[in-house]
Amino acid sequence: MKKMIGFALAFVLVTIGVINIDWNRLGKENVYVQVGDVTNVEETTLDSGEVVRRYTYETKAYDADGEPQNVTFSAAKELRQGAFLMLYVKDDAVTSYDEVEVSDVPKAAREKL
């Protein structure tokens, strides 16, 4: 009986852990950017008539060692000018991003931005 309760508890914990993992961020390289001008805005009209905009940014990003990398990423809203972002990158594709404080940007990258 104790084994069954132990297995059930382990199953529940593993299930909760898997559900809460953000696969877009797991195992990705981090690079840093400072938000500049929008490069492109794509508009899509839904069947309901609502217009959805997607804002695309093309810029240079820097890793923790200050090495440059060209990146393209998009957002569902226009991002705050001058904000610092930590991008999650895998195979030259940005999978996600977080806005960070300037103090969270590694020194080598901060000096280039």
C-alpha positions as CSV (number, residue, x, y, z in Angstrom):
1,M,0.0,0.0,0.0
2,K,2.8,2.4,0.9
3,K,4.5,1.7,-2.5
4,M,1.3,2.5,-4.4
5,I,1.0,5.8,-2.5
6,G,4.6,6.6,-3.2
7,F,4.2,5.8,-6.9
8,A,1.1,7.9,-7.1
9,L,2.8,10.8,-5.4
10,A,5.8,10.6,-7.7
11,F,3.5,10.5,-10.7
12,V,1.7,13.6,-9.6
13,L,4.9,15.5,-8.9
14,V,6.4,14.5,-12.3
15,T,3.2,15.5,-14.1
16,I,3.2,18.9,-12.4
17,G,6.8,19.4,-13.2
18,V,6.4,18.6,-16.9
19,I,3.3,20.8,-17.2
20,N,5.2,23.8,-15.7
21,I,8.3,23.5,-17.9
22,D,8.6,26.2,-20.4
23,W,10.0,24.3,-23.4
24,N,10.7,27.5,-25.3
25,R,13.3,28.5,-22.7
26,L,14.8,25.1,-21.6
27,G,18.3,24.5,-22.9
28,K,18.5,27.7,-25.0
29,E,21.4,30.1,-25.4
30,N,20.8,33.6,-24.0
31,V,21.7,36.8,-25.9
32,Y,20.8,40.4,-25.0
33,V,19.4,43.3,-26.9
34,Q,18.2,46.8,-26.3
35,V,14.8,47.4,-28.0
36,G,15.0,49.8,-31.0
37,D,12.7,50.6,-33.8
38,V,10.2,48.1,-35.2
39,T,11.4,46.7,-38.5
40,N,8.1,45.4,-39.8
41,V,4.4,45.2,-38.7
42,E,2.3,42.4,-40.1
43,E,-1.5,42.7,-39.9
44,T,-3.9,39.8,-40.0
45,T,-7.6,40.2,-40.1
46,L,-9.5,37.5,-38.3
47,D,-12.9,36.1,-39.4
48,S,-14.4,38.3,-36.7
49,G,-13.0,41.4,-38.3
50,E,-10.5,42.0,-35.5
51,V,-7.1,43.1,-36.8
52,V,-4.1,41.4,-35.1
53,R,-0.7,42.9,-35.4
54,R,2.7,41.2,-35.1
55,Y,5.8,43.5,-34.5
56,T,9.1,42.2,-35.9
57,Y,12.5,43.4,-34.8
58,E,15.8,42.8,-36.5
59,T,18.8,43.8,-34.5
60,K,22.2,42.8,-33.2
61,A,22.3,40.9,-30.0
62,Y,25.3,40.1,-27.7
63,D,26.0,37.0,-25.6
64,A,27.5,37.0,-22.1
65,D,31.0,37.4,-23.6
66,G,30.0,40.3,-25.8
67,E,30.1,38.3,-29.1
68,P,27.6,39.7,-31.6
69,Q,24.8,37.8,-33.3
70,N,22.2,39.1,-35.7
71,V,18.7,38.2,-34.5
72,T,15.1,38.6,-35.7
73,F,12.2,38.2,-33.3
74,S,8.6,39.2,-33.1
75,A,6.1,40.2,-30.4
76,A,2.3,40.5,-30.2
77,K,2.7,44.1,-29.0
78,E,5.1,46.9,-29.7
79,L,7.9,46.7,-27.2
80,R,9.1,49.5,-25.0
81,Q,11.8,51.6,-26.7
82,G,15.1,51.2,-24.9
83,A,14.1,48.2,-22.8
84,F,16.7,45.5,-22.3
85,L,15.7,41.9,-23.3
86,M,17.2,38.5,-22.7
87,L,16.4,36.4,-25.7
88,Y,16.3,32.6,-25.7
89,V,18.0,31.4,-28.9
90,K,18.4,27.9,-30.4
91,D,19.8,27.3,-34.0
92,D,19.6,31.0,-34.7
93,A,15.9,31.1,-33.9
94,V,14.5,33.2,-31.0
95,T,12.1,31.1,-29.1
96,S,11.2,33.5,-26.3
97,Y,12.3,36.6,-24.4
98,D,12.1,38.3,-21.1
99,E,12.5,42.0,-20.3
100,V,15.4,42.4,-17.8
101,E,17.0,45.2,-15.9
102,V,20.2,46.7,-17.2
103,S,22.0,45.3,-14.2
104,D,20.9,41.8,-15.2
105,V,22.8,42.1,-18.6
106,P,26.3,40.7,-18.4
107,K,29.0,43.4,-18.4
108,A,30.5,42.4,-21.7
109,A,27.1,42.6,-23.4
110,R,26.1,45.8,-21.6
111,E,29.2,47.6,-22.9
112,K,28.3,46.7,-26.5
113,L,24.6,47.8,-26.1
